[in-house]
Amino acid sequence: MPYKLMDISPWRGFPITSVFGKAALNFRLGRLLFFLREYFFPFGCALCGVPLIGINEAWYGLCKECHSGLEIEAQEYCEICSKPLISEHGSCLACRNGEGRPCDKIKAFFPYYGKYRRLLAAYKFGKNMALGNFFAGKILAIIASLNQGQETIIVPVPPRPGKIKEKGWDQVEYLTKLLGKEGKSVPGGIKICRCLKRLCSGAQKKLDRSGRIENLKNRIVPNRAYLRDALPKCVILIDDVITTGATLDVCASVLKSRGVEKVYGLCLFYD
């Protein structure tokens, strides 16, 4: 085992005396299960690989040092696409010169390079599900600061057809489930609305923004299971990486065609 006996108590940092109610018990049991998984089948820190010690490190998949080093950088960001500004103020040159975007505003947390790129790779390709708890915490904090006690409607960007069957999971769908589960802690609560469906389309990676939009045209459609009900007036789209913003804008266009008035995007990384 990678831990000394004195370091592996599952109750380290685990305030049992404060467990009141079923929700609190489930929350703490969830953390305990991640700790036990890390003890018997260690992943180690997703960034530096050191053994994870204690409930909180196992829950987030990151050691204390790496976790504290992942704070959002303090700089000015575009108020529309969330990419960092160099010499501009308010919005970037691309957003100022472009046409109005269907997605009203986008927030992204981290740049997609260096340690941040390794972080997403560990989550998306390494299936380090503990990192989902880290990402969910970032999103919940933003939602709690913005929703003013009203219910938040989250719409996940749909995966390509067959991805979950082929890969065994989808990183955005798993994150969405965590947000729905942990959303009870947010004033007003969170509701998950899987009202979009993705049809087969070509690869996006080598295409520019206009090519990506054309590639997804009529490929993202309303989910028939939700057509009987009116969609909410304001929703938040969730995705992992924003590159050109084409996918979010296509999703936003479909939602607005169904009566949604405001569509905001939340992404983990910007490229």
C-alpha positions as YAML, in Angstrom:
chain: A
units: angstrom
residues:
- id: 1
  name: MET
  ca: [0.00, 0.00, 0.00]
- id: 2
  name: PRO
  ca: [1.29, 3.49, -0.78]
- id: 3
  name: TYR
  ca: [0.24, 4.92, 2.60]
- id: 4
  name: LYS
  ca: [1.48, 4.58, 6.13]
- id: 5
  name: LEU
  ca: [-1.12, 3.37, 8.59]
- id: 6
  name: MET
  ca: [-1.15, 6.67, 10.44]
- id: 7
  name: ASP
  ca: [-2.10, 8.48, 7.22]
- id: 8
  name: ILE
  ca: [-5.01, 6.38, 5.99]
- id: 9
  name: SER
  ca: [-7.74, 6.94, 8.54]
- id: 10
  name: PRO
  ca: [-10.91, 7.40, 6.45]
- id: 11
  name: TRP
  ca: [-12.15, 9.84, 9.08]
- id: 12
  name: ARG
  ca: [-9.35, 12.36, 8.63]
- id: 13
  name: GLY
  ca: [-11.10, 15.67, 7.96]
- id: 14
  name: PHE
  ca: [-14.43, 13.86, 8.11]
- id: 15
  name: PRO
  ca: [-16.72, 15.63, 10.63]
- id: 16
  name: ILE
  ca: [-19.02, 12.76, 11.64]
- id: 17
  name: THR
  ca: [-20.51, 14.78, 14.47]
- id: 18
  name: SER
  ca: [-21.92, 17.24, 11.93]
- id: 19
  name: VAL
  ca: [-23.82, 14.59, 9.94]
- id: 20
  name: PHE
  ca: [-27.46, 15.62, 10.10]
- id: 21
  name: GLY
  ca: [-29.94, 14.43, 7.53]
- id: 22
  name: LYS
  ca: [-29.86, 12.06, 4.58]
- id: 23
  name: ALA
  ca: [-28.31, 14.54, 2.13]
- id: 24
  name: ALA
  ca: [-25.38, 15.29, 4.44]
- id: 25
  name: LEU
  ca: [-24.85, 11.57, 5.07]
- id: 26
  name: ASN
  ca: [-24.85, 10.76, 1.34]
- id: 27
  name: PHE
  ca: [-22.39, 13.60, 0.71]
- id: 28
  name: ARG
  ca: [-19.92, 12.29, 3.28]
- id: 29
  name: LEU
  ca: [-20.37, 8.66, 2.26]
- id: 30
  name: GLY
  ca: [-19.63, 9.70, -1.33]
- id: 31
  name: ARG
  ca: [-16.32, 11.21, -0.21]
- id: 32
  name: LEU
  ca: [-15.53, 8.13, 1.83]
- id: 33
  name: LEU
  ca: [-16.09, 5.88, -1.20]
- id: 34
  name: PHE
  ca: [-13.64, 7.92, -3.27]
- id: 35
  name: PHE
  ca: [-11.12, 7.66, -0.44]
- id: 36
  name: LEU
  ca: [-11.51, 3.87, -0.27]
- id: 37
  name: ARG
  ca: [-11.16, 3.59, -4.04]
- id: 38
  name: GLU
  ca: [-7.98, 5.67, -3.91]
- id: 39
  name: TYR
  ca: [-6.59, 3.55, -1.07]
- id: 40
  name: PHE
  ca: [-7.17, 0.17, -2.72]
- id: 41
  name: PHE
  ca: [-6.78, 1.26, -6.38]
- id: 42
  name: PRO
  ca: [-4.61, 4.41, -6.21]
- id: 43
  name: PHE
  ca: [-4.69, 6.90, -9.07]
- id: 44
  name: GLY
  ca: [-2.48, 9.42, -7.32]
- id: 45
  name: CYS
  ca: [-2.63, 13.15, -8.01]
- id: 46
  name: ALA
  ca: [-3.79, 13.79, -11.58]
- id: 47
  name: LEU
  ca: [-1.03, 16.36, -12.09]
- id: 48
  name: CYS
  ca: [2.04, 15.33, -10.10]
- id: 49
  name: GLY
  ca: [1.29, 11.67, -9.32]
- id: 50
  name: VAL
  ca: [1.99, 11.76, -5.57]
- id: 51
  name: PRO
  ca: [-0.21, 9.56, -3.33]
- id: 52
  name: LEU
  ca: [-3.42, 11.24, -2.23]
- id: 53
  name: ILE
  ca: [-3.87, 11.47, 1.53]
- id: 54
  name: GLY
  ca: [-7.15, 12.15, 3.27]
- id: 55
  name: ILE
  ca: [-10.76, 12.49, 2.22]
- id: 56
  name: ASN
  ca: [-10.53, 15.82, 0.38]
- id: 57
  name: GLU
  ca: [-7.52, 14.91, -1.78]
- id: 58
  name: ALA
  ca: [-9.15, 11.63, -2.84]
- id: 59
  name: TRP
  ca: [-12.46, 13.39, -3.54]
- id: 60
  name: TYR
  ca: [-10.93, 15.93, -5.93]
- id: 61
  name: GLY
  ca: [-8.23, 13.67, -7.41]
- id: 62
  name: LEU
  ca: [-5.59, 16.28, -6.64]
- id: 63
  name: CYS
  ca: [-3.02, 16.75, -3.89]
- id: 64
  name: LYS
  ca: [-3.34, 19.86, -1.75]
- id: 65
  name: GLU
  ca: [-0.48, 21.66, -3.51]
- id: 66
  name: CYS
  ca: [-1.74, 21.03, -7.04]
- id: 67
  name: HIS
  ca: [-5.31, 21.86, -6.07]
- id: 68
  name: SER
  ca: [-4.29, 25.23, -4.67]
- id: 69
  name: GLY
  ca: [-2.25, 25.91, -7.82]
- id: 70
  name: LEU
  ca: [-5.30, 25.66, -10.06]
- id: 71
  name: GLU
  ca: [-6.87, 28.97, -9.17]
- id: 72
  name: ILE
  ca: [-8.40, 30.92, -12.04]
- id: 73
  name: GLU
  ca: [-5.86, 33.42, -13.31]
- id: 74
  name: ALA
  ca: [-6.52, 37.05, -12.38]
- id: 75
  name: GLN
  ca: [-6.72, 38.90, -15.68]
- id: 76
  name: GLU
  ca: [-9.31, 40.57, -17.87]
- id: 77
  name: TYR
  ca: [-11.46, 38.30, -20.05]
- id: 78
  name: CYS
  ca: [-13.77, 38.95, -22.99]
- id: 79
  name: GLU
  ca: [-17.28, 39.52, -21.61]
- id: 80
  name: ILE
  ca: [-18.76, 37.52, -24.49]
- id: 81
  name: CYS
  ca: [-16.48, 34.53, -25.24]
- id: 82
  name: SER
  ca: [-14.44, 34.49, -21.98]
- id: 83
  name: LYS
  ca: [-11.05, 34.33, -23.69]
- id: 84
  name: PRO
  ca: [-8.29, 36.48, -22.12]
- id: 85
  name: LEU
  ca: [-7.84, 40.00, -23.44]
- id: 86
  name: ILE
  ca: [-4.39, 41.25, -24.46]
- id: 87
  name: SER
  ca: [-4.79, 44.93, -25.30]
- id: 88
  name: GLU
  ca: [-8.59, 45.09, -25.67]
- id: 89
  name: HIS
  ca: [-11.09, 46.05, -23.01]
- id: 90
  name: GLY
  ca: [-14.56, 44.63, -22.47]
- id: 91
  name: SER
  ca: [-14.68, 42.29, -25.46]
- id: 92
  name: CYS
  ca: [-12.10, 40.81, -27.81]
- id: 93
  name: LEU
  ca: [-11.60, 41.99, -31.40]
- id: 94
  name: ALA
  ca: [-13.19, 38.83, -32.86]
- id: 95
  name: CYS
  ca: [-16.39, 39.30, -30.84]
- id: 96
  name: ARG
  ca: [-16.56, 43.04, -31.56]
- id: 97
  name: ASN
  ca: [-16.16, 42.53, -35.30]
- id: 98
  name: GLY
  ca: [-18.34, 39.45, -35.54]
- id: 99
  name: GLU
  ca: [-22.09, 39.19, -35.90]
- id: 100
  name: GLY
  ca: [-24.31, 38.75, -32.87]
- id: 101
  name: ARG
  ca: [-23.80, 35.32, -31.34]
- id: 102
  name: PRO
  ca: [-26.72, 33.04, -30.43]
- id: 103
  name: CYS
  ca: [-24.93, 32.20, -27.17]
- id: 104
  name: ASP
  ca: [-25.36, 35.38, -25.14]
- id: 105
  name: LYS
  ca: [-22.30, 35.00, -22.91]
- id: 106
  name: ILE
  ca: [-19.68, 32.31, -22.27]
- id: 107
  name: LYS
  ca: [-17.58, 31.63, -19.18]
- id: 108
  name: ALA
  ca: [-14.54, 29.34, -19.30]
- id: 109
  name: PHE
  ca: [-12.32, 28.54, -16.33]
- id: 110
  name: PHE
  ca: [-8.85, 27.47, -17.48]
- id: 111
  name: PRO
  ca: [-6.58, 27.78, -20.54]
- id: 112
  name: TYR
  ca: [-6.09, 24.58, -22.50]
- id: 113
  name: TYR
  ca: [-2.30, 24.20, -22.27]
- id: 114
  name: GLY
  ca: [0.40, 22.88, -19.95]
- id: 115
  name: LYS
  ca: [-0.86, 21.45, -16.67]
- id: 116
  name: TYR
  ca: [-4.44, 22.36, -17.55]
- id: 117
  name: ARG
  ca: [-4.27, 20.26, -20.71]
- id: 118
  name: ARG
  ca: [-2.96, 17.34, -18.63]
- id: 119
  name: LEU
  ca: [-5.81, 17.88, -16.22]
- id: 120
  name: LEU
  ca: [-8.46, 17.46, -18.91]
- id: 121
  name: ALA
  ca: [-6.63, 14.48, -20.41]
- id: 122
  name: ALA
  ca: [-6.64, 12.73, -17.03]
- id: 123
  name: TYR
  ca: [-10.38, 13.34, -16.73]
- id: 124
  name: LYS
  ca: [-11.53, 12.83, -20.33]
- id: 125
  name: PHE
  ca: [-9.23, 10.04, -21.50]
- id: 126
  name: GLY
  ca: [-7.93, 8.65, -18.18]
- id: 127
  name: LYS
  ca: [-11.46, 8.49, -16.76]
- id: 128
  name: ASN
  ca: [-10.30, 9.98, -13.47]
- id: 129
  name: MET
  ca: [-13.81, 10.58, -12.17]
- id: 130
  name: ALA
  ca: [-12.60, 12.27, -9.00]
- id: 131
  name: LEU
  ca: [-11.68, 15.25, -11.17]
- id: 132
  name: GLY
  ca: [-15.36, 15.56, -12.01]
- id: 133
  name: ASN
  ca: [-15.89, 16.59, -8.38]
- id: 134
  name: PHE
  ca: [-13.26, 19.31, -8.78]
- id: 135
  name: PHE
  ca: [-14.83, 20.67, -11.98]
- id: 136
  name: ALA
  ca: [-18.37, 20.44, -10.57]
- id: 137
  name: GLY
  ca: [-17.29, 22.48, -7.56]
- id: 138
  name: LYS
  ca: [-16.02, 25.29, -9.82]
- id: 139
  name: ILE
  ca: [-19.27, 25.37, -11.79]
- id: 140
  name: LEU
  ca: [-21.49, 25.24, -8.70]
- id: 141
  name: ALA
  ca: [-19.63, 28.18, -7.18]
- id: 142
  name: ILE
  ca: [-20.26, 30.28, -10.30]
- id: 143
  name: ILE
  ca: [-23.93, 29.30, -10.45]
- id: 144
  name: ALA
  ca: [-24.45, 30.06, -6.77]
- id: 145
  name: SER
  ca: [-23.04, 33.55, -7.27]
- id: 146
  name: LEU
  ca: [-25.27, 34.33, -10.26]
- id: 147
  name: ASN
  ca: [-28.67, 32.68, -9.87]
- id: 148
  name: GLN
  ca: [-29.96, 34.90, -7.02]
- id: 149
  name: GLY
  ca: [-31.91, 32.04, -5.49]
- id: 150
  name: GLN
  ca: [-33.71, 31.04, -8.70]
- id: 151
  name: GLU
  ca: [-33.71, 27.54, -10.16]
- id: 152
  name: THR
  ca: [-30.88, 27.01, -12.65]
- id: 153
  name: ILE
  ca: [-31.57, 25.00, -15.82]
- id: 154
  name: ILE
  ca: [-28.52, 23.18, -17.20]
- id: 155
  name: VAL
  ca: [-28.42, 21.80, -20.74]
- id: 156
  name: PRO
  ca: [-25.42, 19.56, -21.55]
- id: 157
  name: VAL
  ca: [-23.90, 19.76, -25.02]
- id: 158
  name: PRO
  ca: [-24.90, 16.37, -26.43]
- id: 159
  name: PRO
  ca: [-22.20, 13.77, -27.24]
- id: 160
  name: ARG
  ca: [-21.75, 12.37, -30.72]
- id: 161
  name: PRO
  ca: [-23.92, 9.32, -31.44]
- id: 162
  name: GLY
  ca: [-22.54, 6.07, -30.03]
- id: 163
  name: LYS
  ca: [-19.83, 7.73, -27.91]
- id: 164
  name: ILE
  ca: [-21.10, 6.48, -24.55]
- id: 165
  name: LYS
  ca: [-21.54, 2.96, -25.93]
- id: 166
  name: GLU
  ca: [-18.07, 3.05, -27.51]
- id: 167
  name: LYS
  ca: [-16.11, 4.75, -24.72]
- id: 168
  name: GLY
  ca: [-18.21, 3.67, -21.75]
- id: 169
  name: TRP
  ca: [-18.88, 7.24, -20.71]
- id: 170
  name: ASP
  ca: [-19.02, 10.89, -21.78]
- id: 171
  name: GLN
  ca: [-17.13, 13.44, -19.73]
- id: 172
  name: VAL
  ca: [-19.79, 16.16, -20.11]
- id: 173
  name: GLU
  ca: [-22.66, 13.83, -19.27]
- id: 174
  name: TYR
  ca: [-20.87, 12.59, -16.15]
- id: 175
  name: LEU
  ca: [-20.23, 16.19, -15.06]
- id: 176
  name: THR
  ca: [-23.89, 16.99, -15.69]
- id: 177
  name: LYS
  ca: [-24.99, 14.14, -13.43]
- id: 178
  name: LEU
  ca: [-22.72, 15.44, -10.66]
- id: 179
  name: LEU
  ca: [-24.19, 18.93, -11.02]
- id: 180
  name: GLY
  ca: [-27.70, 17.53, -10.79]
- id: 181
  name: LYS
  ca: [-26.79, 15.53, -7.70]
- id: 182
  name: GLU
  ca: [-24.89, 18.31, -5.92]
- id: 183
  name: GLY
  ca: [-27.25, 21.05, -7.12]
- id: 184
  name: LYS
  ca: [-29.34, 20.79, -3.97]
- id: 185
  name: SER
  ca: [-26.64, 22.80, -2.22]
- id: 186
  name: VAL
  ca: [-27.22, 25.76, -4.59]
- id: 187
  name: PRO
  ca: [-29.95, 28.27, -3.65]
- id: 188
  name: GLY
  ca: [-32.94, 27.61, -5.93]
- id: 189
  name: GLY
  ca: [-31.57, 24.23, -6.98]
- id: 190
  name: ILE
  ca: [-30.45, 22.88, -10.36]
- id: 191
  name: LYS
  ca: [-32.52, 21.09, -12.97]
- id: 192
  name: ILE
  ca: [-30.94, 19.09, -15.80]
- id: 193
  name: CYS
  ca: [-32.66, 19.41, -19.17]
- id: 194
  name: ARG
  ca: [-31.29, 17.04, -21.83]
- id: 195
  name: CYS
  ca: [-33.29, 18.71, -24.57]
- id: 196
  name: LEU
  ca: [-30.66, 18.48, -27.33]
- id: 197
  name: LYS
  ca: [-29.62, 15.54, -29.46]
- id: 198
  name: ARG
  ca: [-26.63, 15.24, -31.78]
- id: 199
  name: LEU
  ca: [-26.81, 13.40, -35.08]
- id: 200
  name: CYS
  ca: [-23.85, 12.00, -36.99]
- id: 201
  name: SER
  ca: [-21.51, 14.65, -38.39]
- id: 202
  name: GLY
  ca: [-17.94, 15.00, -39.61]
- id: 203
  name: ALA
  ca: [-14.93, 15.70, -37.38]
- id: 204
  name: GLN
  ca: [-14.60, 19.27, -36.10]
- id: 205
  name: LYS
  ca: [-10.92, 19.51, -35.17]
- id: 206
  name: LYS
  ca: [-9.44, 20.74, -38.48]
- id: 207
  name: LEU
  ca: [-12.26, 23.14, -39.34]
- id: 208
  name: ASP
  ca: [-12.43, 26.89, -38.75]
- id: 209
  name: ARG
  ca: [-15.43, 28.51, -37.05]
- id: 210
  name: SER
  ca: [-17.58, 28.83, -40.19]
- id: 211
  name: GLY
  ca: [-16.69, 25.28, -41.22]
- id: 212
  name: ARG
  ca: [-17.63, 23.96, -37.79]
- id: 213
  name: ILE
  ca: [-20.98, 25.72, -37.86]
- id: 214
  name: GLU
  ca: [-21.72, 24.33, -41.32]
- id: 215
  name: ASN
  ca: [-20.61, 20.86, -40.21]
- id: 216
  name: LEU
  ca: [-23.09, 20.93, -37.30]
- id: 217
  name: LYS
  ca: [-25.93, 22.51, -39.28]
- id: 218
  name: ASN
  ca: [-29.05, 20.38, -38.75]
- id: 219
  name: ARG
  ca: [-26.87, 17.92, -36.82]
- id: 220
  name: ILE
  ca: [-27.90, 19.20, -33.38]
- id: 221
  name: VAL
  ca: [-31.66, 18.95, -32.99]
- id: 222
  name: PRO
  ca: [-34.26, 19.08, -30.21]
- id: 223
  name: ASN
  ca: [-34.67, 15.89, -28.23]
- id: 224
  name: ARG
  ca: [-38.18, 14.60, -28.99]
- id: 225
  name: ALA
  ca: [-38.69, 13.60, -25.37]
- id: 226
  name: TYR
  ca: [-38.79, 17.32, -24.48]
- id: 227
  name: LEU
  ca: [-40.88, 18.61, -27.39]
- id: 228
  name: ARG
  ca: [-44.14, 18.20, -25.46]
- id: 229
  name: ASP
  ca: [-43.06, 20.70, -22.81]
- id: 230
  name: ALA
  ca: [-42.18, 24.36, -23.14]
- id: 231
  name: LEU
  ca: [-38.49, 25.01, -22.56]
- id: 232
  name: PRO
  ca: [-37.39, 27.49, -19.87]
- id: 233
  name: LYS
  ca: [-36.64, 31.11, -20.75]
- id: 234
  name: CYS
  ca: [-33.02, 30.97, -19.59]
- id: 235
  name: VAL
  ca: [-30.58, 28.03, -19.65]
- id: 236
  name: ILE
  ca: [-26.87, 27.32, -19.15]
- id: 237
  name: LEU
  ca: [-25.06, 25.16, -21.70]
- id: 238
  name: ILE
  ca: [-22.27, 22.96, -20.29]
- id: 239
  name: ASP
  ca: [-19.27, 21.75, -22.33]
- id: 240
  name: ASP
  ca: [-15.65, 20.83, -21.64]
- id: 241
  name: VAL
  ca: [-13.63, 22.93, -24.14]
- id: 242
  name: ILE
  ca: [-14.43, 26.02, -26.17]
- id: 243
  name: THR
  ca: [-12.28, 26.60, -29.27]
- id: 244
  name: THR
  ca: [-14.24, 28.77, -31.70]
- id: 245
  name: GLY
  ca: [-17.55, 28.66, -29.84]
- id: 246
  name: ALA
  ca: [-19.29, 27.13, -32.87]
- id: 247
  name: THR
  ca: [-20.75, 24.16, -31.00]
- id: 248
  name: LEU
  ca: [-22.20, 26.35, -28.25]
- id: 249
  name: ASP
  ca: [-23.64, 28.75, -30.81]
- id: 250
  name: VAL
  ca: [-25.30, 25.98, -32.82]
- id: 251
  name: CYS
  ca: [-26.81, 24.56, -29.62]
- id: 252
  name: ALA
  ca: [-27.94, 28.05, -28.59]
- id: 253
  name: SER
  ca: [-29.58, 28.61, -32.00]
- id: 254
  name: VAL
  ca: [-31.61, 25.41, -31.62]
- id: 255
  name: LEU
  ca: [-32.67, 26.34, -28.09]
- id: 256
  name: LYS
  ca: [-33.74, 29.84, -29.13]
- id: 257
  name: SER
  ca: [-35.72, 28.41, -32.04]
- id: 258
  name: ARG
  ca: [-37.70, 26.52, -29.37]
- id: 259
  name: GLY
  ca: [-38.47, 29.65, -27.37]
- id: 260
  name: VAL
  ca: [-35.50, 30.02, -25.02]
- id: 261
  name: GLU
  ca: [-34.67, 33.72, -24.60]
- id: 262
  name: LYS
  ca: [-31.23, 33.67, -22.94]
- id: 263
  name: VAL
  ca: [-28.52, 31.04, -23.38]
- id: 264
  name: TYR
  ca: [-25.28, 31.18, -21.42]
- id: 265
  name: GLY
  ca: [-22.31, 28.84, -21.80]
- id: 266
  name: LEU
  ca: [-20.05, 27.39, -19.12]
- id: 267
  name: CYS
  ca: [-16.91, 25.55, -20.26]
- id: 268
  name: LEU
  ca: [-14.03, 24.06, -18.31]
- id: 269
  name: PHE
  ca: [-11.29, 25.17, -20.73]
- id: 270
  name: TYR
  ca: [-10.72, 27.66, -23.52]
- id: 271
  name: ASP
  ca: [-8.37, 26.85, -26.40]
...
